[in-house]
Amino acid sequence: MGVIKKIFSQSRRSPEDGIFFDEMKKLLGFNPIDLAHYRKAFTHRSSNKVDSNGTPVNYERLEFLGDAMLGSVIAAHLFTEAPTGDEGYLTKMRSKIVSREHLNELGRDLNLIHWVESKVSAQHFGENIHGNLFEAFVGAIYLDRGFAYCEKFIHKKVVIPYVDIAKLEGKVISYKSLLIEWCQKEKKKFNFEVYEDNGMEGQRYFGVKLKIDGKIIAKARATSKKKAEEKASQRAYFAFQEKINIK
């Protein structure tokens, strides 16, 4: 009965669904079954879609599910591949693999933004939309094909091409956290002076001066306070690189 139902649904697939099916199959590496999950994974909240119960239809809830799937598969992989690593080590390594920066990279590599349905122009999306879409896509896979296929996709798209434990051990995921930890360890006083720095571009920018023991060590400018602080911390890190223990 299930096979008959599947064949029947395929025969009634619209030309648009047929194209979307082929695109998803190529992206996944296996056949999708329920295209609705994948369409939802690419539906931005600005579309203002709701279901028959009035519940918003967008990818935000799928992000939560995909994040959990990613975390569990990566955790299991690290548990097997790093048998001597303690809980702290495994947690830190998992954080490096599923960092927002890395998820954004994955989303960009797969060009997931190509399928987004939105009433907002793509140029107005924040950088994190790439990672958000990747998490939502993983969530859609889980709902459509279950954990085994979800795990298969994560291994193919994340673990095999990107997870090199030796390289990840030396990767810094937050220069700000690293610098703060070093300052606290060395009993150095630090502070970030943040100010608006709009310049002539017509876009809102924030400037940051990072001071350590009252001396300006680094300056940076970005479109958010968080990014400006991280950029300034990165510059300060290179100034003190030989003194900071990154292990």
C-alpha positions in Angstrom: 0.0 0.0 0.0 2.8 2.4 0.9 4.6 1.7 -2.5 1.3 2.3 -4.4 0.8 5.6 -2.5 4.3 6.7 -3.3 3.9 5.9 -7.0 0.6 7.7 -7.0 2.0 10.8 -5.4 4.9 10.9 -7.9 2.5 10.6 -10.8 0.6 13.6 -9.6 3.7 15.7 -8.9 3.5 19.1 -10.6 6.3 20.2 -13.0 7.5 22.6 -10.3 7.6 19.9 -7.7 9.4 17.7 -10.2 12.2 20.3 -10.6 12.4 20.8 -6.8 12.5 17.0 -6.3 15.5 16.7 -8.7 17.3 19.5 -7.0 16.8 18.1 -3.5 17.8 14.6 -4.7 21.1 16.0 -6.1 21.7 18.0 -2.9 20.9 15.1 -0.6 22.4 12.2 -2.4 19.2 10.2 -2.0 15.5 10.5 -2.8 13.4 12.8 -0.7 9.9 11.6 0.1 7.9 14.5 1.5 8.9 17.7 -0.3 6.9 19.8 2.2 9.6 19.4 4.8 12.3 20.8 2.5 10.1 23.6 1.3 9.5 24.6 4.9 13.3 24.5 5.5 13.7 27.3 2.9 10.7 29.4 4.0 11.7 32.6 5.6 9.5 34.1 8.3 9.0 37.2 6.1 6.8 35.1 3.8 4.2 35.3 6.6 2.9 31.8 5.7 0.6 29.9 8.2 -0.9 26.5 8.1 -4.6 25.5 8.5 -4.3 26.0 12.3 -2.8 29.5 11.9 0.6 28.3 13.0 3.5 30.1 11.3 5.3 28.1 8.6 9.0 28.9 8.4 12.3 27.2 9.0 12.9 28.5 12.6 11.6 25.4 14.4 13.5 23.2 12.0 16.7 25.0 13.0 16.3 23.8 16.6 15.8 20.2 15.4 18.7 20.3 13.0 21.0 21.7 15.6 20.2 18.8 17.9 20.8 16.3 15.1 24.1 17.8 14.2 25.2 17.9 17.8 24.3 14.2 18.4 26.0 12.9 15.2 29.2 15.0 15.8 29.3 14.0 19.5 29.0 10.3 18.6 31.8 10.7 16.0 34.1 12.4 18.4 33.4 9.9 21.1 34.6 7.1 18.8 37.5 9.0 17.1 38.9 10.6 20.2 38.8 7.8 22.8 41.2 9.5 25.2 39.4 12.9 25.2 37.7 13.9 28.4 34.3 15.6 28.6 35.7 19.1 28.4 37.9 18.2 25.3 35.0 16.6 23.5 32.7 19.6 24.2 35.3 22.0 23.0 35.9 20.0 19.8 32.2 19.7 19.1 31.8 23.5 19.5 34.5 24.1 16.9 32.7 21.8 14.4 29.3 23.3 14.9 30.4 26.9 15.4 28.2 29.5 13.8 31.1 30.4 11.5 31.5 26.8 10.3 27.7 26.3 9.8 27.6 29.5 7.7 30.4 28.1 5.6 28.5 24.9 5.1 25.4 26.7 4.1 27.3 28.9 1.6 29.1 25.9 0.1 25.7 24.2 -0.6 24.2 27.5 -1.9 21.1 26.9 0.2 20.1 30.5 0.0 19.2 29.8 -3.7 16.0 28.1 -2.6 14.9 30.6 0.0 11.3 31.9 -0.3 11.2 35.3 1.2 9.6 38.8 0.8 12.9 40.3 1.9 15.7 40.9 -0.6 18.7 38.5 -0.1 21.0 41.5 0.4 19.2 42.3 3.6 19.8 38.8 5.1 22.3 38.6 7.9 25.4 36.4 7.4 24.0 33.8 9.8 21.2 32.9 7.4 23.5 30.4 5.7 24.1 28.4 8.9 20.4 28.7 9.9 19.4 27.2 6.6 21.9 24.4 7.0 20.4 23.5 10.4 16.9 23.7 9.1 17.8 21.5 6.1 19.2 18.8 8.5 16.0 19.0 10.5 14.0 18.5 7.4 16.0 15.4 6.5 15.3 13.9 9.9 11.6 14.5 9.6 11.5 13.1 6.1 13.8 10.1 6.2 14.7 9.5 9.9 17.9 9.5 11.9 19.9 7.0 9.7 19.6 9.2 6.5 20.2 12.3 8.6 23.4 10.8 10.0 24.5 9.7 6.5 24.1 13.3 5.2 26.0 14.8 8.1 28.9 12.4 7.6 29.0 13.1 3.9 28.7 16.9 4.0 30.3 17.7 7.4 32.4 14.9 8.9 34.3 13.6 5.9 35.3 16.9 4.2 35.7 19.1 7.3 36.4 17.1 10.5 40.2 16.8 10.9 40.7 16.4 14.7 44.4 17.3 14.6 43.7 20.6 12.8 40.7 21.4 14.9 42.7 21.1 18.1 44.6 24.2 17.1 41.6 26.1 15.8 40.5 29.2 17.7 36.8 29.7 17.6 36.6 32.9 19.7 39.6 35.2 20.0 37.6 37.3 22.5 37.1 34.4 24.9 40.7 33.3 24.5 42.0 36.8 25.2 39.7 37.3 28.2 40.9 33.9 29.6 44.5 35.0 29.2 44.0 38.4 30.8 42.2 36.8 33.8 45.0 34.2 34.2 47.7 36.9 34.0 45.7 39.3 36.2 45.6 42.0 33.5 42.8 44.6 33.4 41.0 44.8 30.1 38.0 46.6 28.6 36.3 47.2 25.3 35.3 50.8 24.5 32.5 50.6 22.0 31.2 53.6 20.1 29.1 54.2 16.9 31.3 54.8 13.9 29.0 55.4 10.9 31.5 57.1 8.6 30.3 57.9 5.1 28.8 54.6 4.0 25.3 55.2 5.2 25.3 52.0 7.2 25.5 51.6 11.0 29.0 50.6 12.2 30.5 50.2 15.6 34.1 51.0 16.5 36.0 49.3 19.3 39.1 50.1 21.2 40.5 47.2 23.2 42.6 48.3 26.2 44.8 46.1 28.3 46.2 47.6 31.5 45.0 51.0 30.3 46.9 50.8 27.0 45.1 50.6 23.6 46.2 47.3 22.1 43.9 47.0 19.1 41.1 48.8 17.2 38.4 47.4 15.0 35.2 48.4 13.1 32.3 46.2 12.1 28.5 46.2 11.6 27.8 44.9 15.1 29.4 45.3 18.6 30.0 41.6 18.8 31.9 41.4 15.5 33.9 44.5 16.3 35.0 43.1 19.6 35.9 39.8 18.1 38.0 41.5 15.3 39.8 43.7 17.9 40.5 40.6 20.0 41.9 38.8 17.0 44.3 41.6 16.4 45.3 41.7 20.0 45.8 38.0 20.0 48.4 38.3 17.2 50.1 41.0 19.2 50.4 38.6 22.2 50.5 35.3 20.3 53.8 34.1 21.8 52.5 34.7 25.4 49.1 33.2 25.0 48.7 29.5 25.7 46.0 28.3 23.3 45.9 24.7 24.5 
